[in-house]
């Protein structure tokens, strides 16, 4: 008798669950969705909008969409900030009605007789949505007074600030100059009568004028990063006269930057003028408008050749080194080749496998070698610096480029004042380097040359023996 109760109870449970789902949960979700839809000021998808017209106190801004791209048509033709347009449409889509106050004959208490902002949206196929008029903020909070359509009732809506804040400046593309630093092949800086020319070849930057020398890649990258991120902080004059440009230090420009690279058929130029309260006047390279940009880039644009040139004499990071050959510093050549991550193959003077520790100490000491002075017009008689022939020569080979010519550092004699002459082939300048740092590096060369090799199966370090004599 009791067996039939279980199926009946199960069926009742299923029926109850179905009732709760369809009449409570699903119906409740649908009611909530309808409620949310009824609270929307606008019902559209952003991709449906093809034109936007905003009027602020009589000044009209009109944007139109052509294909996938927006353009500003009024009050002047300009390129918009596509992200700003998307943000505006998204905020319009999320605007909500918090209160409905009904139709009112007198609109002046709400500042809707002459509204602060009027917004018109056009959707696909040219259909016009009812205009939105925005007035004063509600004194009770919760939003601003608004009206949809000429005969619409008074509403209090949330999210009106996004419409009020949509100005020509906020919607306009404020990028000063778009370029890809990776595609640059050259850069030229003009400052008054001074010119600095830079060239990139095989991924490395070098100075071409006023001196021929290797450049510091990180410093150049920092300069390019600052130029790439420049934005317009103010559009001053869309069609400036020659007199206006002259007053702003732009006729001729105080600073001129010319780019060379595969992106352009002709080299584009940036013209920067006088400073003004944290900004620099400049000519927008695309529109020709007089604009302001941040003056934070000026210190980098005023970099001297000394600031830009490379001072490290180690031509690569020590972990990128594949091999090193040193001649002249010791009685016999010291030649090392990398063997794995923690071992080196000493080719000469005594072949053997060395652990990384002592070689790394040598490479660190070579990394400390830095140019502290430059003779950019040295005597043709390099023998006067001990560089013809050099007293020592270091040849560096980079991993992955073992078949290429090595980077060469030539070492000369002491200048008698604590410095030693050096030269990086093929660059013409003679460099002045701390003699004490070179001596310390030379002593470590002796230790590496004399170190007892390890069995090839073991890379454990042993105490270094006394250094062999070093040539002075």
VEXDREN-2710 file (C-alpha; in Angstrom, 1 decimal):
% VEXDREN-2710
k/r/px/py/pz
1/UNK/0.0/0.0/0.0
2/UNK/2.9/2.4/0.8
3/UNK/4.8/1.8/-2.5
4/UNK/2.7/4.2/-4.5
5/UNK/3.4/7.1/-2.2
6/UNK/7.0/7.5/-3.4
7/UNK/6.2/8.1/-7.1
8/UNK/3.3/10.5/-6.0
9/UNK/5.7/12.4/-3.7
10/UNK/8.3/12.6/-6.5
11/UNK/5.8/13.9/-9.0
12/UNK/4.6/16.5/-6.5
13/UNK/8.1/17.6/-6.0
14/UNK/8.8/17.9/-9.7
15/UNK/5.5/19.9/-10.1
16/UNK/6.4/22.2/-7.3
17/UNK/9.9/22.8/-8.8
18/UNK/8.4/23.5/-12.2
19/UNK/5.9/25.9/-10.7
20/UNK/8.7/27.8/-8.8
21/UNK/10.9/28.0/-11.9
22/UNK/8.3/29.1/-14.4
23/UNK/6.0/31.3/-12.2
24/UNK/8.5/32.6/-9.7
25/UNK/12.1/32.5/-11.0
26/UNK/11.6/32.9/-14.8
27/UNK/8.6/35.2/-14.4
28/UNK/10.5/37.3/-11.8
29/UNK/13.6/37.5/-14.1
30/UNK/11.4/38.6/-17.0
31/UNK/9.7/41.2/-14.8
32/UNK/13.0/42.5/-13.7
33/UNK/14.3/42.7/-17.3
34/UNK/11.2/44.6/-18.3
35/UNK/11.6/47.0/-15.3
36/UNK/15.2/47.6/-16.3
37/UNK/14.3/48.3/-19.9
38/UNK/11.6/50.7/-18.8
39/UNK/14.1/52.7/-16.8
40/UNK/16.5/53.2/-19.7
41/UNK/16.6/56.6/-21.3
42/UNK/17.6/55.1/-24.6
43/UNK/17.3/51.6/-25.9
44/UNK/19.9/50.8/-28.6
45/UNK/23.2/48.9/-29.2
46/UNK/26.3/51.1/-29.7
47/UNK/27.0/49.6/-33.1
48/UNK/23.6/50.8/-34.3
49/UNK/24.4/54.5/-33.9
50/UNK/25.6/56.2/-37.1
51/UNK/25.6/59.9/-36.1
52/UNK/25.8/61.9/-32.9
53/UNK/24.9/65.6/-32.5
54/UNK/25.7/67.4/-29.3
55/UNK/24.8/71.1/-28.6
56/UNK/26.4/72.9/-25.7
57/UNK/24.9/76.4/-25.2
58/UNK/24.4/76.7/-29.0
59/UNK/27.7/75.3/-30.1
60/UNK/27.1/72.1/-32.1
61/UNK/29.4/69.0/-32.3
62/UNK/28.5/66.5/-35.0
63/UNK/30.1/63.1/-35.5
64/UNK/29.3/60.6/-38.2
65/UNK/30.3/57.0/-38.7
66/UNK/31.6/55.8/-42.0
67/UNK/32.1/52.0/-42.1
68/UNK/33.8/51.2/-38.9
69/UNK/35.3/54.6/-38.3
70/UNK/34.0/57.8/-36.8
71/UNK/34.8/61.3/-37.9
72/UNK/34.1/64.8/-36.5
73/UNK/32.4/67.1/-39.0
74/UNK/31.4/70.1/-36.9
75/UNK/32.5/72.5/-35.7
76/UNK/35.5/71.5/-37.8
77/UNK/36.7/68.4/-39.6
78/UNK/38.9/66.4/-37.1
79/UNK/39.8/62.9/-36.2
80/UNK/37.9/61.7/-33.1
81/UNK/39.2/59.6/-30.2
82/UNK/37.4/56.3/-31.0
83/UNK/37.7/55.1/-27.4
84/UNK/36.0/58.4/-26.2
85/UNK/33.2/57.9/-28.6
86/UNK/32.6/54.3/-27.5
87/UNK/32.7/55.5/-23.8
88/UNK/30.0/58.1/-24.6
89/UNK/27.8/55.6/-26.4
90/UNK/28.2/53.1/-23.5
91/UNK/27.3/55.7/-20.9
92/UNK/24.2/56.8/-22.9
93/UNK/23.2/53.2/-23.1
94/UNK/23.4/52.9/-19.3
95/UNK/21.6/56.1/-18.5
96/UNK/18.6/55.4/-16.2
97/UNK/15.4/57.2/-15.3
98/UNK/15.2/57.5/-11.5
99/UNK/12.0/59.6/-11.3
100/UNK/9.2/60.7/-13.6
101/UNK/7.7/64.1/-12.8
102/UNK/5.1/64.2/-15.6
103/UNK/4.6/66.9/-18.2
104/UNK/5.1/70.5/-17.0
105/UNK/4.0/73.7/-18.8
106/UNK/6.8/75.7/-17.2
107/UNK/10.2/74.3/-18.0
108/UNK/12.3/77.1/-16.6
109/UNK/12.6/75.7/-13.0
110/UNK/14.4/72.7/-14.6
111/UNK/16.5/74.8/-16.9
112/UNK/14.9/73.0/-19.8
113/UNK/13.5/76.1/-21.5
114/UNK/17.0/76.7/-22.8
115/UNK/18.7/73.3/-21.9
116/UNK/22.4/73.1/-21.1
117/UNK/22.8/70.2/-23.5
118/UNK/20.9/68.7/-26.4
119/UNK/21.7/65.3/-27.7
120/UNK/20.5/63.7/-31.0
121/UNK/21.3/60.2/-32.1
122/UNK/20.8/58.7/-35.5
123/UNK/20.6/54.9/-35.9
124/UNK/21.0/52.8/-39.0
125/UNK/19.0/53.7/-42.1
126/UNK/18.9/57.3/-41.0
127/UNK/16.2/56.9/-38.3
128/UNK/16.3/59.7/-35.7
129/UNK/15.8/58.8/-32.0
130/UNK/13.9/61.4/-29.9
131/UNK/16.3/64.2/-28.7
132/UNK/17.5/64.3/-25.1
133/UNK/17.5/67.6/-23.4
134/UNK/19.5/68.0/-20.1
135/UNK/18.9/70.7/-17.6
136/UNK/19.9/71.4/-14.0
137/UNK/20.9/68.9/-11.4
138/UNK/18.0/67.8/-9.1
139/UNK/18.3/69.5/-5.7
140/UNK/17.3/66.3/-4.0
141/UNK/20.1/64.4/-5.7
142/UNK/19.8/61.3/-7.8
143/UNK/20.6/62.9/-11.1
144/UNK/19.7/65.7/-13.5
145/UNK/16.5/67.0/-14.9
146/UNK/15.9/65.9/-18.5
147/UNK/13.3/65.5/-21.2
148/UNK/13.1/63.0/-24.1
149/UNK/11.5/64.6/-27.1
150/UNK/9.9/68.0/-27.4
151/UNK/6.7/67.0/-25.7
152/UNK/8.2/64.5/-23.2
153/UNK/7.6/64.6/-19.5
154/UNK/10.2/65.9/-17.0
155/UNK/12.5/63.2/-15.8
156/UNK/15.3/62.8/-13.3
157/UNK/18.0/60.7/-15.0
158/UNK/21.4/59.3/-13.7
159/UNK/24.5/59.5/-15.8
160/UNK/24.0/62.9/-17.4
161/UNK/27.5/64.0/-16.6
162/UNK/28.9/61.9/-19.4
163/UNK/26.8/64.0/-21.9
164/UNK/27.7/67.3/-20.3
165/UNK/31.4/66.4/-20.3
166/UNK/31.4/65.4/-24.0
167/UNK/33.1/68.4/-25.5
168/UNK/35.0/68.8/-28.8
169/UNK/38.3/68.5/-26.8
170/UNK/37.2/65.3/-25.0
171/UNK/36.0/63.6/-28.2
172/UNK/38.9/64.7/-30.3
173/UNK/42.0/62.5/-30.9
174/UNK/44.7/64.1/-28.8
175/UNK/47.6/62.0/-30.1
176/UNK/50.4/64.4/-31.2
177/UNK/52.3/62.1/-33.6
178/UNK/51.8/58.4/-34.2
179/UNK/54.9/56.3/-35.1
180/UNK/56.4/52.9/-34.5
181/UNK/59.8/53.3/-32.8
182/UNK/60.8/49.8/-34.0
183/UNK/60.5/51.0/-37.6
184/UNK/62.7/54.0/-37.2
185/UNK/66.0/54.1/-39.1
186/UNK/67.1/57.6/-38.1
187/UNK/66.4/60.7/-36.0
188/UNK/67.6/64.3/-36.4
189/UNK/67.4/67.0/-33.7
190/UNK/67.7/70.7/-34.6
191/UNK/68.1/73.2/-31.7
192/UNK/69.0/76.7/-32.7
193/UNK/72.3/76.2/-34.6
194/UNK/73.0/72.7/-33.1
195/UNK/72.2/69.5/-34.9
196/UNK/72.4/65.9/-33.6
197/UNK/71.9/63.1/-36.1
198/UNK/71.2/59.5/-35.1
199/UNK/71.1/56.4/-37.1
200/UNK/69.9/52.8/-36.4
201/UNK/71.6/49.9/-38.1
202/UNK/71.3/46.2/-37.2
203/UNK/69.2/47.2/-34.2
204/UNK/71.9/49.5/-32.8
205/UNK/71.8/53.3/-32.6
206/UNK/74.8/55.5/-33.3
207/UNK/75.6/59.2/-33.5
208/UNK/76.4/60.5/-37.0
209/UNK/76.9/64.2/-36.1
210/UNK/78.4/66.2/-34.5
211/UNK/80.5/63.2/-33.8
212/UNK/80.6/59.6/-35.1
213/UNK/80.2/57.3/-32.0
214/UNK/78.1/54.5/-30.7
215/UNK/74.9/55.7/-28.9
216/UNK/73.4/54.5/-25.7
217/UNK/70.4/52.5/-26.9
218/UNK/68.5/52.8/-23.6
219/UNK/68.8/56.6/-23.7
220/UNK/67.5/56.8/-27.3
221/UNK/64.6/54.4/-26.4
222/UNK/63.7/56.7/-23.5
223/UNK/63.7/59.7/-25.9
224/UNK/61.5/57.9/-28.4
225/UNK/59.1/56.7/-25.7
226/UNK/58.6/60.3/-24.6
227/UNK/57.9/61.4/-28.2
228/UNK/55.6/58.5/-28.9
229/UNK/53.5/59.3/-25.8
230/UNK/53.1/63.0/-26.5
231/UNK/49.5/64.2/-26.4
232/UNK/47.8/67.5/-27.1
233/UNK/46.8/69.3/-23.9
234/UNK/45.1/72.2/-25.8
235/UNK/44.2/73.1/-29.3
236/UNK/45.1/76.8/-29.5
237/UNK/44.5/77.9/-33.1
238/UNK/43.4/75.7/-36.0
239/UNK/44.8/78.0/-38.7
240/UNK/47.6/80.0/-37.1
241/UNK/49.1/82.9/-39.0
242/UNK/52.9/83.4/-39.5
243/UNK/52.8/86.2/-36.9
244/UNK/51.1/83.9/-34.3
245/UNK/53.6/81.2/-34.9
246/UNK/56.5/83.6/-34.6
247/UNK/55.2/84.8/-31.2
248/UNK/55.1/81.2/-30.0
249/UNK/58.7/80.4/-31.0
250/UNK/57.6/78.4/-34.1
251/UNK/58.7/80.6/-37.0
252/UNK/61.3/79.3/-37.1
253/UNK/60.8/76.5/-34.6
254/UNK/62.9/76.5/-31.5
255/UNK/63.3/72.7/-31.6
256/UNK/62.8/70.5/-34.7
257/UNK/62.7/66.7/-34.7
258/UNK/62.9/64.9/-38.0
259/UNK/62.2/61.1/-38.4
260/UNK/63.4/58.7/-41.0
261/UNK/62.1/55.2/-41.5
262/UNK/60.1/52.7/-43.5
263/UNK/56.8/54.2/-42.4
264/UNK/57.1/57.3/-44.6
265/UNK/58.0/58.2/-48.1
266/UNK/59.3/61.6/-46.9
267/UNK/60.7/62.4/-43.5
268/UNK/58.0/63.9/-41.1
269/UNK/59.1/66.7/-38.8
270/UNK/57.9/67.9/-35.4
271/UNK/58.1/71.6/-34.7
272/UNK/58.2/72.7/-31.0
273/UNK/58.3/76.3/-29.8
274/UNK/58.3/78.4/-26.6
275/UNK/57.4/77.1/-23.2
276/UNK/54.2/78.3/-21.4
277/UNK/53.3/77.3/-17.8
278/UNK/54.2/73.6/-18.1
279/UNK/53.5/73.3/-21.8
280/UNK/55.3/73.8/-25.1
281/UNK/53.7/75.3/-28.1
282/UNK/53.9/73.1/-31.1
283/UNK/52.5/72.6/-34.6
284/UNK/50.3/69.5/-35.0
285/UNK/52.1/67.5/-37.7
286/UNK/48.9/66.4/-39.5
287/UNK/46.5/69.3/-39.2
288/UNK/49.0/72.2/-38.9
289/UNK/47.1/73.5/-35.9
290/UNK/48.8/75.4/-33.1
291/UNK/48.6/73.2/-30.0
292/UNK/50.1/72.8/-26.6
293/UNK/51.9/69.7/-25.4
294/UNK/53.5/68.8/-22.1
295/UNK/57.0/70.2/-21.6
296/UNK/58.1/67.0/-19.9
297/UNK/59.7/65.9/-23.1
298/UNK/62.0/69.0/-23.3
299/UNK/64.8/67.8/-21.1
300/UNK/65.2/64.7/-23.3
301/UNK/65.1/66.8/-26.5
302/UNK/67.9/68.9/-25.0
303/UNK/70.1/65.9/-24.5
304/UNK/73.7/66.7/-25.5
305/UNK/75.9/64.4/-27.6
306/UNK/77.6/63.4/-24.4
307/UNK/74.2/62.4/-22.9
308/UNK/73.4/60.3/-25.9
309/UNK/76.7/58.5/-26.6
310/UNK/77.5/55.1/-25.2
311/UNK/80.1/55.2/-22.3
312/UNK/80.2/51.4/-21.5
313/UNK/83.1/49.8/-23.2
314/UNK/81.8/46.2/-22.8
315/UNK/79.9/45.9/-26.1
316/UNK/77.2/43.5/-24.8
317/UNK/75.7/42.2/-21.6
318/UNK/78.0/39.6/-20.1
319/UNK/75.3/36.9/-20.3
320/UNK/75.1/37.5/-24.0
321/UNK/78.9/36.9/-24.5
322/UNK/79.8/33.7/-26.5
323/UNK/83.6/34.2/-26.5
324/UNK/86.4/36.5/-25.5
325/UNK/90.0/36.7/-26.7
326/UNK/92.5/39.0/-25.0
327/UNK/96.0/39.6/-26.4
328/UNK/98.8/41.8/-25.2
329/UNK/97.7/42.1/-21.6
330/UNK/99.4/38.8/-20.6
331/UNK/102.4/36.9/-21.9
332/UNK/100.1/34.6/-23.8
333/UNK/96.7/35.2/-25.3
334/UNK/93.7/34.4/-23.1
335/UNK/90.9/32.9/-25.1
336/UNK/87.6/31.8/-23.6
337/UNK/84.4/30.2/-25.2
338/UNK/81.2/29.7/-23.4
339/UNK/80.3/26.1/-22.7
340/UNK/76.8/25.8/-21.3
341/UNK/75.4/28.1/-18.6
342/UNK/78.0/27.5/-15.9
343/UNK/81.2/26.5/-17.6
344/UNK/83.8/28.1/-19.9
345/UNK/86.2/26.4/-22.4
346/UNK/89.6/28.0/-22.0
347/UNK/91.2/27.6/-25.4
348/UNK/94.5/29.2/-24.3
349/UNK/97.0/29.6/-22.7
350/UNK/96.3/26.2/-21.1
351/UNK/93.2/24.4/-22.5
352/UNK/90.6/23.3/-20.0
353/UNK/87.1/23.7/-18.6
354/UNK/86.6/26.5/-16.1
355/UNK/83.7/27.1/-13.8
356/UNK/81.7/30.3/-14.4
357/UNK/82.7/32.1/-11.1
358/UNK/86.1/33.4/-12.0
359/UNK/85.2/34.2/-15.6
360/UNK/82.1/36.1/-14.4
361/UNK/84.3/38.1/-12.0
362/UNK/86.5/39.0/-15.0
363/UNK/83.4/40.0/-17.1
364/UNK/82.1/42.1/-14.2
365/UNK/85.4/44.0/-14.0
366/UNK/85.3/44.6/-17.8
367/UNK/81.7/45.9/-17.4
368/UNK/83.1/48.5/-15.0
369/UNK/85.2/50.0/-17.9
370/UNK/83.5/53.3/-18.8
371/UNK/84.7/56.2/-20.9
372/UNK/85.1/59.3/-18.8
373/UNK/86.5/61.5/-21.5
374/UNK/86.6/61.6/-25.3
375/UNK/89.2/62.8/-27.8
376/UNK/86.9/63.2/-30.8
377/UNK/89.6/64.7/-33.0
378/UNK/92.6/62.7/-31.9
379/UNK/96.0/63.0/-33.5
380/UNK/96.5/61.0/-36.7
381/UNK/99.5/59.5/-34.9
382/UNK/97.8/56.9/-32.7
383/UNK/101.2/55.8/-31.5
384/UNK/101.2/58.8/-29.3
385/UNK/98.4/57.2/-27.3
386/UNK/99.9/53.7/-27.4
387/UNK/97.3/52.6/-29.9
388/UNK/99.4/52.0/-33.0
389/UNK/99.9/49.2/-32.4
390/UNK/97.7/48.8/-29.3
391/UNK/99.3/47.5/-26.2
392/UNK/96.4/45.1/-25.6
393/UNK/93.3/44.1/-27.6
394/UNK/90.1/42.5/-26.5
395/UNK/87.7/40.8/-29.0
396/UNK/84.1/40.1/-27.9
397/UNK/81.8/37.7/-29.7
398/UNK/78.0/37.7/-29.1
399/UNK/76.0/34.5/-28.7
400/UNK/74.2/33.8/-32.0
401/UNK/76.7/35.9/-34.0
402/UNK/79.8/33.8/-33.7
403/UNK/80.4/33.9/-37.4
404/UNK/80.4/37.7/-37.5
405/UNK/83.4/40.0/-36.9
406/UNK/84.0/40.5/-33.2
407/UNK/83.6/43.8/-31.3
408/UNK/87.1/45.1/-30.7
409/UNK/88.4/47.2/-27.8
410/UNK/92.0/48.5/-28.1
411/UNK/94.0/49.5/-25.1
412/UNK/96.8/52.0/-25.2
413/UNK/99.1/53.6/-22.6
414/UNK/98.5/55.7/-19.5
415/UNK/98.1/59.5/-19.9
416/UNK/100.1/60.0/-16.7
417/UNK/97.1/61.4/-14.8
418/UNK/95.2/58.2/-13.8
419/UNK/93.6/57.6/-17.1
420/UNK/94.4/55.1/-19.9
421/UNK/93.8/55.6/-23.6
422/UNK/91.4/53.2/-25.3
423/UNK/89.6/52.9/-28.7
424/UNK/86.6/51.0/-29.9
425/UNK/87.2/49.9/-33.5
426/UNK/86.0/51.2/-36.0
427/UNK/85.0/54.4/-34.2
428/UNK/87.5/57.2/-34.5
429/UNK/87.4/58.7/-31.0
430/UNK/90.1/58.0/-28.4
431/UNK/88.6/57.3/-25.0
432/UNK/89.9/58.1/-21.5
433/UNK/89.2/55.3/-18.9
434/UNK/90.2/55.0/-15.3
435/UNK/93.5/53.2/-15.2
436/UNK/92.8/51.6/-11.8
437/UNK/89.8/49.7/-13.2
438/UNK/91.8/48.4/-16.2
439/UNK/94.5/47.2/-13.8
440/UNK/92.0/45.4/-11.7
441/UNK/90.6/43.7/-14.8
442/UNK/94.1/42.8/-15.9
443/UNK/94.8/41.1/-12.6
444/UNK/91.6/39.0/-12.9
445/UNK/92.7/38.0/-16.4
446/UNK/95.9/36.6/-14.9
447/UNK/93.9/34.6/-12.4
448/UNK/91.6/33.2/-15.1
449/UNK/94.7/32.3/-17.3
450/UNK/96.4/30.5/-14.4
451/UNK/93.3/28.8/-12.9
452/UNK/93.5/25.0/-12.6
453/UNK/90.9/23.4/-15.0
454/UNK/88.1/21.3/-13.7
455/UNK/87.3/17.8/-15.0
456/UNK/84.8/18.2/-17.8
457/UNK/82.2/16.3/-15.8
458/UNK/82.4/18.7/-12.8
459/UNK/82.0/22.5/-12.7
460/UNK/82.8/23.0/-9.0
461/UNK/85.0/25.9/-8.3
462/UNK/88.5/25.6/-6.8
463/UNK/90.5/28.4/-5.0
464/UNK/92.3/30.6/-7.6
465/UNK/96.1/30.4/-7.6
466/UNK/98.4/33.4/-7.7
467/UNK/98.1/35.6/-10.8
468/UNK/100.6/35.4/-13.6
469/UNK/102.6/38.5/-14.4
470/UNK/100.6/41.3/-16.2
471/UNK/102.0/43.5/-18.8
472/UNK/101.9/47.2/-17.9
END
